[in-house]
Amino acid sequence: MNNNDKMAELLLPSINKTPDYYESLYPERNLKEGARVTRIAPSPTGYLHLGTLFAALVNRITATSSGGIFYTRIEDTDKKREIEGGIADIIDGLGRFGIAIDEGFTGADEQSGNYGPYKQSQRAEIYQTYVKELIRQGLAYPCFCTAEELDEVRKIQEDRKIRTGYHGEWAKHRNITFDEAKELIDSGKPYVIRLKSPGSEENTVVFDDCIKGKIEMPENDEDFVILKSDGIPTYHFAHAVDDHLMRTTHVLRGDEWISSVPKHIQLFKLLGFRPPEYGHIAPIMKLDGGAKRKISKRKDPEAAVHFFAEEGYDSESVIEYLMTVAASDFEDWRKANPDKSYKDFKFNLKKMSVSGALFDSDKLNNVAKTVVSGFDSACVYDKLTNWAKEFDPEFCAVLTENPEYTRAVLSIDRDVPKPRKDIAKWNEAKDYFSYFFDSLYKKDFSLPENISPADAKLFLQKYKEVYDPSDDRQLWFDKIKAIAPEIGFASETKEYKAEPDKFKGHAGDLSTVLRIAVTGRRNTPDLCSIMRVLGKERCISRIDEALNSL
């Protein structure tokens, strides 16, 4: 047994498998040519972030467009920062926004697929097997430096204006012998295992980023940690082993990881793996005082995906908006394909922003209004009541007291060829529909400046005499036009515009008086339909209240 083999047995005596065992256990996937295998690998250290949802969408649509696989892997090697319920929040959040998971974590404690376990803390033996092989090859070694010793080295490097890090002459244990290592281990000295990098900063690593194009960087020469003292790998090493064994073809992640690519490519080559294609996603930005900055967990409520759920943005609206952020050609495609699912869009990573798109709340609301306008009344009832049940129980009780009535309310100007685009999110519905429900209705009989209280009162008195809830829209408005001349108003708008001095106003002004009397609003959907749904008794009662107030 040579010294490298002895070192490997000394450091990892309980590991008795070889890399070949895992290569056989996790074979190449049987997918059609060109199919892409993508993933997201979040840490359960907090809520689902907008950036994670965006990355998941990009990975999901990339896999979908190529007939591939999208899976989830949980990177929980940092146990100190892990929070209770973190996995459930991430996976449930993806489900809430319609991001389908083919494989991996599908629930807080649920995994499915042939390439698991999909949780890094459950894969320690796999990582240690590959670390042991690197030690056998003389490509890894134990390091016994304390945190204080590393800090001291860093300070010396900074004072001498030398690049900081554990490399070259500063790699204290790079050439440690078996006997030296054994003596330190026998004395109880803790250690980590570092990669023995064969790289040189004078060399260049060149790779073609799927999103940003050709990138050149110095080769890694740092002997970075690959296995911590607790036997759990660092992100760098776990990424290489996991993405190889899970047969990931495209690693699409935040561009904060670009600086790590030289380390990752080096690891893949030293382990004998084919590197995946890398694509680095620019962060979603926000304007702050005229300057762009990355959207922040601390400063921006919309950084948490839960914000959109609480506000009542439908999941389809959020995804549709994020697709406009992800692909510069998506909006043109949507105009040409208004009824298709975004999943039918042929996504191209090269169409993504390389510098980061701005989060635009106005655009989100416009997209959301279009999405919501496309739902039929039955769908709106289900979505609205489900949202209210979770976030506004009192409103939910109002909506569900008489489901048939509420569905009739929601159908006004909706189940038509060109529905109104008034609502962007469900938390706007209470105010928007309040006049339909007596418990929410707010009386407001303030008239437009061109209508006197006397004229308004006279009109309402005359209208009461002819009102019939069975009238269709035309007959309903014809009755208003018939009353108009009796009180000095023009029957037709064009008639009024031709001779404005001759009339007090026109029939449209009088319909506004009726609208105010019945709904307390100056602008609403079709008033005839509103009155039919409200019913004659409620309409007459409100007209009488208006008359009394006038």
BAPA-563793 format. One record per residue (C-alpha): z, y, x. Coordinates in Angstrom, 1 decimal, m for minus. Layout:
BEGIN
{{Z Y X}},
...
//
This chain:
BEGIN
{{0.0 0.0 0.0}},
{{m1.1 3.3 1.5}},
{{1.0 6.5 1.5}},
{{m0.8 7.9 m1.6}},
{{m0.2 4.7 m3.6}},
{{3.5 4.7 m2.5}},
{{3.8 8.4 m3.5}},
{{2.3 7.6 m6.9}},
{{4.8 4.7 m7.5}},
{{7.6 6.9 m6.3}},
{{6.8 9.7 m8.7}},
{{5.7 7.7 m11.8}},
{{7.1 4.2 m11.5}},
{{7.0 3.4 m15.2}},
{{3.3 4.1 m15.6}},
{{1.4 0.8 m15.4}},
{{m1.8 1.5 m17.2}},
{{m5.0 2.9 m15.6}},
{{m7.4 5.5 m16.7}},
{{m9.9 2.8 m17.5}},
{{m7.6 1.5 m20.3}},
{{m7.8 4.9 m22.1}},
{{m11.5 5.2 m21.5}},
{{m11.9 2.0 m23.4}},
{{m9.4 2.9 m26.1}},
{{m11.2 6.2 m26.8}},
{{m14.9 5.5 m26.4}},
{{m17.8 8.0 m26.9}},
{{m18.2 8.9 m30.5}},
{{m21.1 7.4 m32.4}},
{{m22.7 10.6 m33.7}},
{{m26.3 11.7 m34.0}},
{{m27.9 13.6 m31.2}},
{{m26.9 17.2 m31.1}},
{{m23.7 16.7 m33.2}},
{{m20.9 18.9 m32.0}},
{{m17.3 17.9 m31.8}},
{{m15.0 20.9 m32.1}},
{{m11.3 21.5 m32.6}},
{{m8.5 24.0 m32.8}},
{{m5.4 23.2 m30.9}},
{{m2.7 25.7 m32.0}},
{{0.9 25.7 m30.9}},
{{3.6 25.5 m33.7}},
{{5.3 28.6 m32.5}},
{{4.7 30.9 m35.5}},
{{2.8 31.6 m38.6}},
{{m0.9 31.0 m39.0}},
{{m2.6 34.0 m37.3}},
{{m5.8 35.7 m38.4}},
{{m7.2 34.9 m35.0}},
{{m6.4 31.2 m35.4}},
{{m8.1 31.2 m38.8}},
{{m11.1 32.9 m37.4}},
{{m11.4 30.4 m34.5}},
{{m10.9 27.5 m36.9}},
{{m13.8 28.9 m39.1}},
{{m16.1 29.2 m36.0}},
{{m15.2 25.7 m34.9}},
{{m15.6 24.3 m38.4}},
{{m19.0 25.9 m39.1}},
{{m20.2 24.9 m35.7}},
{{m19.4 21.3 m36.4}},
{{m20.8 21.5 m39.9}},
{{m24.1 23.1 m38.9}},
{{m24.7 20.2 m36.4}},
{{m23.4 17.3 m38.5}},
{{m20.5 16.9 m36.2}},
{{m16.7 16.6 m36.3}},
{{m14.0 19.2 m36.5}},
{{m10.4 18.1 m35.7}},
{{m7.0 19.6 m35.3}},
{{m4.7 18.9 m32.4}},
{{m1.1 20.3 m32.0}},
{{m0.2 21.6 m28.6}},
{{3.6 21.4 m28.7}},
{{4.4 21.2 m25.0}},
{{6.4 24.4 m25.2}},
{{9.4 23.1 m27.1}},
{{11.5 26.2 m26.5}},
{{9.1 28.4 m28.6}},
{{8.4 25.9 m31.4}},
{{9.7 26.9 m34.8}},
{{10.6 24.6 m37.7}},
{{7.8 24.3 m40.2}},
{{5.2 25.7 m37.8}},
{{2.8 22.7 m38.1}},
{{3.0 22.8 m41.9}},
{{2.3 26.5 m42.0}},
{{m0.8 26.2 m39.8}},
{{m2.3 23.1 m41.5}},
{{m1.4 24.3 m45.1}},
{{m2.8 27.7 m44.2}},
{{m6.2 26.2 m43.1}},
{{m6.3 24.2 m46.4}},
{{m5.5 27.2 m48.5}},
{{m8.6 28.9 m47.0}},
{{m10.8 26.0 m47.4}},
{{m11.1 24.9 m43.8}},
{{m11.7 21.2 m44.2}},
{{m10.3 19.0 m41.4}},
{{m12.2 15.8 m40.5}},
{{m9.6 14.3 m38.2}},
{{m6.3 15.0 m36.5}},
{{m3.4 16.7 m38.3}},
{{m4.1 17.0 m42.0}},
{{m0.4 17.7 m42.9}},
{{2.9 18.5 m41.3}},
{{3.5 14.8 m40.6}},
{{0.1 13.3 m41.3}},
{{m2.5 12.4 m38.7}},
{{m5.8 10.5 m39.2}},
{{m8.5 9.5 m36.9}},
{{m9.2 7.0 m34.0}},
{{m8.5 9.4 m31.2}},
{{m4.9 10.2 m31.7}},
{{m2.1 10.8 m31.4}},
{{m3.1 14.4 m32.0}},
{{0.2 15.8 m30.9}},
{{0.6 16.5 m27.2}},
{{4.3 15.6 m27.1}},
{{3.3 12.1 m28.2}},
{{0.8 11.6 m25.4}},
{{3.0 11.9 m22.4}},
{{2.1 8.4 m21.1}},
{{m1.6 9.2 m21.3}},
{{m1.2 12.4 m19.2}},
{{1.0 10.7 m16.7}},
{{m1.5 7.9 m16.2}},
{{m4.2 10.4 m15.1}},
{{m1.7 12.4 m13.0}},
{{m0.8 9.1 m11.2}},
{{m4.4 8.5 m10.5}},
{{m4.8 12.0 m8.9}},
{{m1.7 11.3 m6.8}},
{{m3.3 8.0 m5.6}},
{{m6.4 9.9 m4.6}},
{{m4.4 12.5 m2.7}},
{{m5.3 15.2 m5.2}},
{{m1.7 15.9 m6.5}},
{{1.7 16.1 m5.0}},
{{5.3 16.8 m5.9}},
{{6.7 20.4 m5.4}},
{{10.5 21.0 m5.1}},
{{10.4 24.8 m5.1}},
{{13.0 26.5 m7.2}},
{{12.2 29.4 m9.5}},
{{14.1 31.7 m7.0}},
{{12.0 30.4 m4.1}},
{{8.8 31.1 m6.0}},
{{9.9 34.6 m6.9}},
{{10.7 35.3 m3.3}},
{{7.2 34.2 m2.2}},
{{5.7 36.4 m4.9}},
{{7.6 39.4 m3.7}},
{{6.5 38.9 m0.1}},
{{2.9 38.5 m1.3}},
{{3.1 41.7 m3.4}},
{{4.7 43.6 m0.4}},
{{1.8 42.4 1.9}},
{{m0.7 43.1 m0.9}},
{{m1.8 39.5 m0.8}},
{{m3.1 37.7 m3.9}},
{{0.0 36.1 m5.6}},
{{0.2 32.4 m6.3}},
{{0.9 29.0 m4.9}},
{{m2.1 28.5 m2.6}},
{{m3.0 28.0 1.0}},
{{m0.2 28.7 3.4}},
{{2.1 29.6 0.5}},
{{1.9 26.1 m0.9}},
{{5.1 24.9 0.7}},
{{4.9 21.3 m0.3}},
{{1.2 20.8 m0.1}},
{{1.4 18.3 2.8}},
{{4.7 16.7 1.9}},
{{5.1 13.2 3.2}},
{{6.3 10.2 1.2}},
{{9.5 10.0 3.2}},
{{10.3 13.7 2.7}},
{{9.6 13.4 m1.0}},
{{11.7 10.3 m1.4}},
{{14.7 11.9 0.4}},
{{14.6 14.9 m1.9}},
{{14.2 12.8 m5.0}},
{{17.1 10.5 m3.9}},
{{19.2 13.6 m3.5}},
{{18.6 14.6 m7.1}},
{{16.3 17.5 m6.4}},
{{14.1 18.3 m9.5}},
{{10.3 18.6 m9.0}},
{{7.0 19.3 m10.7}},
{{3.6 17.9 m9.8}},
{{0.9 20.2 m8.6}},
{{m2.8 19.8 m8.3}},
{{m3.9 19.8 m4.6}},
{{m6.8 22.1 m5.1}},
{{m9.9 21.5 m2.9}},
{{m11.2 24.9 m4.0}},
{{m11.8 28.2 m2.1}},
{{m11.7 31.7 m3.5}},
{{m14.8 32.4 m1.4}},
{{m16.8 30.0 m3.5}},
{{m18.2 30.8 m7.0}},
{{m18.0 29.0 m10.3}},
{{m20.9 29.7 m12.6}},
{{m20.9 28.5 m16.2}},
{{m23.0 29.4 m19.3}},
{{m20.6 30.6 m22.0}},
{{m21.9 29.6 m25.5}},
{{m21.1 33.1 m26.8}},
{{m20.9 35.5 m23.8}},
{{m23.7 34.0 m21.7}},
{{m23.7 33.4 m17.9}},
{{m20.3 34.1 m16.3}},
{{m19.5 33.9 m12.5}},
{{m15.9 33.7 m11.2}},
{{m14.2 32.8 m8.0}},
{{m13.4 29.1 m7.6}},
{{m9.8 28.1 m8.1}},
{{m7.8 27.5 m5.0}},
{{m4.3 27.6 m6.5}},
{{m2.2 24.4 m6.5}},
{{m1.1 25.0 m10.1}},
{{1.4 22.8 m11.9}},
{{m0.1 19.9 m13.9}},
{{3.1 18.1 m14.8}},
{{6.4 19.8 m15.5}},
{{9.8 18.4 m14.4}},
{{10.3 16.9 m17.9}},
{{7.2 14.8 m17.6}},
{{5.2 17.0 m20.0}},
{{1.9 18.5 m18.8}},
{{1.0 22.1 m18.7}},
{{m1.7 23.5 m21.0}},
{{m4.4 23.2 m18.4}},
{{m4.0 19.5 m17.6}},
{{m3.4 18.5 m21.2}},
{{m6.5 20.4 m22.3}},
{{m8.7 18.5 m19.8}},
{{m7.4 15.1 m20.6}},
{{m7.3 15.6 m24.4}},
{{m10.7 17.2 m24.8}},
{{m12.2 14.5 m22.6}},
{{m10.6 11.5 m24.4}},
{{m11.1 13.0 m27.9}},
{{m14.7 13.5 m26.8}},
{{m14.8 17.3 m27.6}},
{{m18.3 18.6 m26.9}},
{{m17.6 22.4 m27.4}},
{{m14.3 24.2 m26.7}},
{{m14.5 27.4 m28.7}},
{{m11.3 29.4 m28.1}},
{{m10.0 33.0 m27.6}},
{{m11.4 34.9 m24.7}},
{{m8.0 35.3 m23.2}},
{{m8.7 31.8 m21.7}},
{{m11.8 32.9 m19.7}},
{{m9.7 33.4 m16.6}},
{{m8.6 29.7 m16.8}},
{{m12.1 28.3 m16.9}},
{{m12.3 27.8 m13.0}},
{{m9.1 25.7 m13.2}},
{{m10.3 23.7 m16.2}},
{{m13.8 23.0 m14.7}},
{{m12.1 22.0 m11.4}},
{{m9.8 19.6 m13.3}},
{{m12.6 18.0 m15.2}},
{{m14.6 17.3 m12.0}},
{{m11.6 16.0 m10.1}},
{{m10.7 13.7 m13.0}},
{{m14.3 12.5 m13.1}},
{{m14.9 13.9 m16.6}},
{{m18.0 15.8 m17.9}},
{{m16.9 19.3 m18.8}},
{{m17.4 20.5 m22.4}},
{{m19.4 23.5 m23.3}},
{{m17.2 26.6 m23.3}},
{{m17.5 29.5 m25.8}},
{{m15.0 32.3 m25.7}},
{{m14.4 34.2 m29.0}},
{{m13.7 37.9 m28.8}},
{{m10.6 39.0 m30.7}},
{{m10.7 40.8 m34.0}},
{{m10.0 44.4 m33.2}},
{{m8.5 47.3 m35.0}},
{{m8.9 51.1 m34.6}},
{{m5.6 52.8 m33.6}},
{{m5.7 56.5 m33.0}},
{{m9.4 56.3 m32.4}},
{{m9.2 53.5 m29.8}},
{{m9.9 49.8 m30.2}},
{{m7.1 47.3 m29.8}},
{{m6.6 43.7 m30.5}},
{{m5.0 43.0 m33.9}},
{{m1.3 42.7 m33.3}},
{{1.3 40.3 m34.8}},
{{4.0 43.0 m34.4}},
{{2.0 46.0 m35.7}},
{{m0.4 44.7 m38.3}},
{{0.6 42.9 m41.5}},
{{m3.0 41.5 m41.8}},
{{m2.4 39.6 m38.5}},
{{m0.6 37.0 m40.5}},
{{m2.9 35.0 m42.8}},
{{m0.1 34.8 m45.3}},
{{m0.6 38.5 m45.9}},
{{m4.0 37.8 m47.6}},
{{m2.4 35.2 m49.8}},
{{0.4 37.6 m50.9}},
{{m2.0 40.4 m51.6}},
{{m4.1 38.1 m53.7}},
{{m7.3 37.9 m51.7}},
{{m9.1 34.8 m52.9}},
{{m9.6 32.3 m50.0}},
{{m13.4 32.5 m50.6}},
{{m13.3 36.3 m50.1}},
{{m11.5 36.1 m46.8}},
{{m13.8 33.4 m45.5}},
{{m16.9 35.2 m46.7}},
{{m15.7 38.3 m44.9}},
{{m14.9 36.5 m41.7}},
{{m18.4 35.0 m41.8}},
{{m19.8 38.5 m41.6}},
{{m17.5 39.1 m38.6}},
{{m18.6 35.8 m37.0}},
{{m22.4 36.1 m37.4}},
{{m24.4 39.2 m37.2}},
{{m27.2 37.6 m39.3}},
{{m24.9 36.3 m42.1}},
{{m25.1 39.3 m44.4}},
{{m29.0 39.1 m44.5}},
{{m28.7 35.4 m45.2}},
{{m26.2 36.0 m48.0}},
{{m28.5 38.6 m49.6}},
{{m31.3 36.0 m49.6}},
{{m29.1 33.2 m50.7}},
{{m26.5 34.7 m53.1}},
{{m25.6 31.4 m54.8}},
{{m25.3 29.1 m51.7}},
{{m22.1 28.1 m50.0}},
{{m21.5 29.7 m46.6}},
{{m21.5 26.1 m45.3}},
{{m25.2 26.0 m45.8}},
{{m25.7 28.9 m43.3}},
{{m27.2 27.8 m39.9}},
{{m24.6 29.2 m37.6}},
{{m25.6 30.3 m34.1}},
{{m22.9 31.0 m31.5}},
{{m25.2 33.5 m29.8}},
{{m25.0 35.7 m32.8}},
{{m21.3 36.4 m32.3}},
{{m20.0 39.6 m31.0}},
{{m19.2 39.5 m27.3}},
{{m16.7 42.4 m27.3}},
{{m14.8 41.9 m30.6}},
{{m15.6 43.1 m34.1}},
{{m13.4 45.6 m35.9}},
{{m11.3 44.5 m38.9}},
{{m12.7 46.6 m41.8}},
{{m10.4 46.5 m44.9}},
{{m13.0 48.5 m46.9}},
{{m15.7 45.9 m46.2}},
{{m13.2 43.1 m46.9}},
{{m12.6 44.7 m50.4}},
{{m16.3 45.1 m51.1}},
{{m17.0 41.5 m50.1}},
{{m14.0 40.4 m52.2}},
{{m15.2 42.3 m55.3}},
{{m18.6 40.6 m55.0}},
{{m17.0 37.1 m54.6}},
{{m14.5 37.6 m57.5}},
{{m17.3 38.9 m59.8}},
{{m19.1 35.6 m59.3}},
{{m16.3 33.6 m60.9}},
{{m16.5 32.7 m64.5}},
{{m13.5 33.5 m66.8}},
{{m12.1 30.0 m66.7}},
{{m12.1 30.1 m62.9}},
{{m10.5 33.5 m62.9}},
{{m7.8 32.3 m65.3}},
{{m6.9 29.4 m63.0}},
{{m6.9 31.4 m59.8}},
{{m5.1 34.4 m61.2}},
{{m2.3 32.3 m62.9}},
{{m1.9 30.2 m59.8}},
{{m1.5 33.3 m57.6}},
{{0.9 34.9 m60.1}},
{{3.0 31.8 m60.4}},
{{3.7 32.0 m56.6}},
{{3.9 35.7 m56.1}},
{{4.5 37.4 m59.5}},
{{6.3 35.0 m61.9}},
{{6.9 37.7 m64.6}},
{{3.2 38.5 m64.7}},
{{2.4 34.8 m64.8}},
{{4.6 34.4 m67.9}},
{{2.7 37.2 m69.6}},
{{m0.6 35.6 m68.7}},
{{0.3 32.1 m69.8}},
{{2.1 33.0 m73.1}},
{{m1.2 32.8 m74.9}},
{{m3.8 31.2 m72.6}},
{{m6.6 31.5 m75.2}},
{{m6.1 35.2 m75.6}},
{{m5.8 35.8 m71.8}},
{{m9.1 33.9 m71.2}},
{{m10.8 36.1 m73.8}},
{{m9.4 39.2 m71.9}},
{{m10.8 37.8 m68.6}},
{{m14.2 37.1 m70.1}},
{{m15.0 40.7 m70.9}},
{{m18.0 41.9 m68.9}},
{{m17.6 38.8 m66.8}},
{{m19.7 35.9 m68.2}},
{{m22.8 38.1 m68.2}},
{{m25.8 38.3 m65.8}},
{{m24.4 41.4 m64.0}},
{{m20.6 41.2 m64.1}},
{{m18.5 44.2 m63.1}},
{{m17.1 44.4 m59.6}},
{{m13.7 45.9 m60.2}},
{{m11.2 43.5 m58.8}},
{{m10.9 42.7 m55.1}},
{{m7.6 40.8 m55.1}},
{{m5.3 39.3 m57.7}},
{{m2.5 41.7 m57.2}},
{{m4.7 44.4 m58.8}},
{{m5.0 42.4 m62.0}},
{{m1.7 43.5 m63.5}},
{{m2.6 47.1 m63.6}},
{{m6.3 46.5 m64.4}},
{{m5.5 44.4 m67.5}},
{{m2.2 45.9 m68.4}},
{{m3.4 47.6 m71.7}},
{{m4.2 44.1 m73.1}},
{{m0.5 43.1 m73.1}},
{{2.1 45.1 m75.0}},
{{4.8 44.5 m72.5}},
{{2.7 46.1 m69.7}},
{{0.8 48.7 m71.8}},
{{1.5 52.3 m70.7}},
{{0.7 55.0 m73.3}},
{{m1.3 58.0 m72.0}},
{{m3.0 60.2 m74.5}},
{{m4.1 63.0 m72.2}},
{{m7.5 64.2 m73.2}},
{{m10.5 65.5 m71.1}},
{{m10.6 69.3 m70.8}},
{{m13.6 69.6 m73.1}},
{{m11.9 67.8 m76.0}},
{{m9.4 69.8 m78.1}},
{{m6.5 67.9 m79.7}},
{{m7.7 69.0 m83.1}},
{{m11.2 67.5 m82.6}},
{{m9.7 64.3 m81.2}},
{{m7.4 64.0 m84.1}},
{{m10.2 64.6 m86.6}},
{{m12.5 62.1 m84.9}},
{{m9.8 59.3 m84.8}},
{{m9.0 59.9 m88.5}},
{{m12.6 59.5 m89.5}},
{{m13.2 56.5 m87.1}},
{{m10.2 54.6 m88.7}},
{{m12.1 54.7 m92.0}},
{{m15.2 53.0 m90.7}},
{{m13.8 50.7 m88.0}},
{{m14.7 47.1 m88.4}},
{{m13.9 44.6 m85.5}},
{{m16.8 42.4 m86.5}},
{{m19.3 45.1 m85.5}},
{{m21.6 44.4 m82.6}},
{{m21.9 46.9 m79.7}},
{{m24.8 48.7 m81.3}},
{{m23.3 49.1 m84.7}},
{{m19.9 50.0 m83.1}},
{{m21.5 52.9 m81.3}},
{{m23.8 53.9 m84.1}},
{{m20.6 54.6 m86.2}},
{{m19.3 56.9 m83.5}},
{{m22.7 58.7 m83.3}},
{{m22.6 59.1 m87.1}},
{{m19.3 60.9 m87.0}},
{{m20.2 63.2 m84.1}},
{{m22.3 65.8 m86.1}},
{{m19.5 66.1 m88.7}},
{{m17.2 67.6 m86.1}},
{{m19.8 69.6 m84.0}},
{{m20.7 66.9 m81.4}},
{{m24.3 65.8 m80.6}},
{{m25.1 62.2 m81.6}},
{{m27.2 61.7 m78.4}},
{{m26.4 62.8 m74.8}},
{{m29.9 64.1 m74.2}},
{{m29.6 66.2 m77.4}},
{{m26.4 67.8 m75.9}},
{{m28.0 68.3 m72.5}},
{{m31.0 70.1 m74.1}},
{{m28.8 72.6 m76.0}},
{{m25.2 72.4 m74.6}},
{{m24.2 75.7 m76.2}},
{{m24.9 74.3 m79.6}},
{{m22.4 71.4 m79.4}},
{{m18.8 70.8 m78.4}},
{{m19.9 67.6 m76.6}},
{{m21.6 64.4 m77.4}},
{{m20.8 60.9 m78.9}},
{{m20.0 59.6 m75.4}},
{{m17.1 62.1 m75.2}},
{{m15.8 60.8 m78.5}},
{{m15.9 57.2 m77.3}},
{{m13.8 58.4 m74.4}},
{{m11.2 59.7 m77.0}},
{{m11.2 56.3 m78.6}},
{{m10.9 54.6 m75.3}},
{{m7.8 56.7 m74.4}},
{{m6.2 56.1 m77.8}},
{{m6.7 52.3 m77.5}},
{{m6.2 51.6 m73.8}},
{{m4.6 54.8 m72.3}},
{{m7.5 54.8 m69.8}},
{{m10.7 56.9 m69.4}},
{{m12.6 54.1 m67.7}},
{{m12.6 50.5 m68.8}},
{{m15.1 47.7 m69.3}},
{{m17.0 47.6 m72.6}},
{{m14.7 49.2 m75.2}},
{{m16.2 47.3 m78.2}},
{{m15.4 44.0 m76.5}},
{{m11.9 45.2 m75.6}},
{{m11.1 46.2 m79.2}},
{{m12.4 42.9 m80.5}},
{{m10.1 41.0 m78.2}},
{{m7.1 43.3 m78.9}},
{{m7.6 42.8 m82.6}},
{{m7.7 45.2 m85.5}},
{{m4.0 45.4 m86.1}},
{{m3.2 46.4 m82.5}},
{{m6.1 48.8 m82.3}},
{{m5.1 50.6 m85.6}},
{{m1.5 50.8 m84.4}},
{{m2.5 52.4 m81.1}},
{{m4.9 54.8 m82.9}},
{{m2.0 55.8 m85.2}},
{{0.3 56.4 m82.2}},
{{m2.3 58.6 m80.6}},
{{m2.7 60.6 m83.9}},
{{1.0 61.1 m84.0}},
{{1.1 62.3 m80.4}},
{{m1.7 64.7 m81.0}},
//
